[in-house]
């Protein structure tokens, strides 16, 4: 099993920045990739960004150039640096892991961007 704990959400004005963190514990050696999803009210959960153990990354078109995903293997933590935030980035953000043991979700952290 893998446990994922997110932190770093909050309220920010448009144009501001936030950094989300996701700390993994448990069977972390089975993780191949980690990422972030988000879900706004009334909308489907969508992939924001992901990073593989190789370091390769994927970003949603809507966040390219504004968000940066990174990982600290020594801390078993993945980060999402969010810059130039827009009101449409408002959502619950969820950490996700993929691996041999299957996929796991964190509990989510709320990001609210005011205009």
C-alpha positions as CSV (number, residue, x, y, z in Angstrom):
1,X,0.0,0.0,0.0
2,X,1.0,3.6,-0.6
3,X,-0.2,6.6,1.4
4,X,-0.2,10.0,-0.1
5,X,-0.5,13.2,2.0
6,X,-1.0,16.6,0.2
7,X,-0.4,20.0,1.6
8,X,0.0,23.6,0.4
9,X,-3.4,24.5,-0.8
10,X,-5.1,27.8,0.0
11,X,-6.6,31.0,-1.2
12,X,-4.6,33.2,-3.5
13,X,-5.3,36.2,-5.8
14,X,-5.1,35.8,-9.5
15,X,-1.6,36.1,-10.7
16,X,-0.2,34.7,-7.5
17,X,1.6,31.4,-6.8
18,X,1.2,28.4,-4.6
19,X,3.3,25.2,-4.2
20,X,1.6,21.9,-3.5
21,X,3.4,19.0,-1.9
22,X,2.6,15.3,-1.8
23,X,4.5,13.1,0.5
24,X,4.5,9.3,-0.2
25,X,5.0,6.6,2.3
26,X,4.5,2.8,2.5
27,X,5.4,0.7,-0.5
28,X,7.1,3.6,-2.4
29,X,9.5,1.3,-4.2
30,X,6.6,0.1,-6.2
31,X,5.8,3.7,-7.5
32,X,6.6,4.3,-11.2
33,X,5.1,7.8,-11.5
34,X,3.3,10.4,-9.5
35,X,1.1,13.3,-10.5
36,X,-1.6,15.8,-9.8
37,X,-5.2,15.8,-10.8
38,X,-7.8,18.5,-10.1
39,X,-11.6,18.6,-9.9
40,X,-13.7,21.7,-10.0
41,X,-17.3,21.7,-8.9
42,X,-19.5,20.1,-11.5
43,X,-16.6,19.0,-13.6
44,X,-14.7,15.8,-14.2
45,X,-11.4,15.2,-12.5
46,X,-8.6,16.0,-14.9
47,X,-4.9,15.3,-15.1
48,X,-2.8,18.4,-14.4
49,X,0.7,17.1,-14.5
50,X,2.7,13.9,-14.0
51,X,6.3,12.9,-13.6
52,X,7.8,9.4,-14.1
53,X,10.8,7.9,-12.3
54,X,12.8,8.7,-15.4
55,X,12.0,12.4,-14.9
56,X,9.9,12.7,-17.9
57,X,6.8,15.0,-17.4
58,X,3.4,15.6,-18.9
59,X,1.3,18.7,-18.5
60,X,-2.2,19.6,-19.4
61,X,-2.3,22.3,-22.1
62,X,-4.2,24.6,-19.8
63,X,-1.2,24.8,-17.3
64,X,1.8,24.5,-19.6
65,X,4.2,27.4,-19.0
66,X,2.6,28.2,-15.6
67,X,2.9,25.0,-13.5
68,X,6.0,22.9,-12.9
69,X,6.0,19.4,-11.4
70,X,9.1,18.1,-9.7
71,X,10.1,15.4,-7.2
72,X,12.6,15.0,-4.4
73,X,13.4,11.3,-4.3
74,X,15.2,11.6,-1.0
75,X,12.0,12.9,0.6
76,X,9.6,10.8,-1.4
77,X,7.8,13.9,-2.2
78,X,6.4,15.4,-5.4
79,X,5.7,19.1,-5.8
80,X,3.5,21.2,-8.0
81,X,4.7,24.8,-8.4
82,X,1.8,26.9,-9.6
83,X,2.5,30.4,-10.9
84,X,0.4,33.0,-12.7
85,X,-2.7,31.4,-11.2
86,X,-6.1,32.1,-12.7
87,X,-9.6,31.9,-11.3
88,X,-10.2,28.8,-13.5
89,X,-7.5,27.0,-11.6
90,X,-9.8,26.9,-8.6
91,X,-10.4,23.2,-7.8
92,X,-9.6,20.4,-5.3
93,X,-6.1,19.1,-6.2
94,X,-5.4,15.4,-5.7
95,X,-2.1,13.6,-5.7
96,X,-1.9,10.4,-7.6
97,X,0.6,7.6,-7.8
98,X,1.0,4.8,-10.3
99,X,3.0,1.6,-9.9
100,X,3.3,-2.1,-9.6
101,X,0.9,-2.2,-6.6
102,X,-1.7,-0.2,-8.5
103,X,-2.8,3.4,-8.2
104,X,-3.4,5.5,-5.1
105,X,-5.0,8.9,-4.4
106,X,-4.3,11.4,-1.7
107,X,-7.1,13.1,0.2
108,X,-7.0,16.3,-1.8
109,X,-6.2,19.9,-1.0
110,X,-8.3,22.9,-2.0
111,X,-6.9,25.7,-4.2
112,X,-9.0,28.8,-4.6
113,X,-7.9,31.7,-6.9
114,X,-9.8,34.9,-6.5
115,X,-10.2,37.4,-9.3
